[in-house]
Amino acid sequence: MITAQDATARVPTRLRVELDSRVQARSVRSAQKHWRPPEGLFPAEVQAIIAAATCERDHLLLRVLW
């Protein structure tokens, strides 16, 4: 059975990385980019889309989704 000390001993000294919990990790995310909800349509635009529906089924579906 391999112990943690045996596994560490097999890693060359120059490849070892010492971990320090006191050092604060940097964030990968950009501080300037924030999520914004998608812009919606104005009521007049939605009504124009509903009016352009070619059949009653599409007309009803668009009204329900709105």
N, C-alpha and C positions, 0 to 999 in steps of 0.2 A: 504494500500500500504506500502511495506517495503522499507525503505530508506537505503542508504549505511551505515549510522551510526547504524541503528538497526541490520543489518546483521553483522557488526563488533562487536557489543556489545554482540552478542550471541556466539562468538568464545572465548573459555577460553584464558586468558591472556598468559598462558604458551605455547599455540600453535600458537600465533601470530608471524608473521615474519615481521620485518621492512625492507622495501626496500630502498636501498640507490643508487641513480643513479650515484654517484661519484665513486663507486667501479666498476672497469673494470671486465666484465664477462670473465671467462677463456674459452678457446676454447676446444671443445670436441675432435676435430681431432688431430691426432698425427702429429707432425711437421716433422717426418722423412719419412713418407710414402707419396709418390707423385705418381699420376697417370702417367703411361707410355703407349704409344700406343703399340698395339700388334706388335710383330716382323713379318715382311713379309717374303716371300719366295724369294730365289734368282731366276733370270730368268731361269737358267738351271733346277732348281727344278720344276718350273711351266711348262716348256716345256716337262719335263719327265711325269708330270701328264697328260698333254694334249695328249701326245703320247700314254698313257696307256688307253685312252678312248676306249670303246668297240664298239661304233657306231658313225656314223657321227653326229647325234643329240648331243650327249654328247661332242664330239670334238668341235663342233661349240659353244655350251653353255660355255664350259670352256674358249675358246678363247675370247668370248664376255665378260665374267666376269673378265678375266685378263686385 
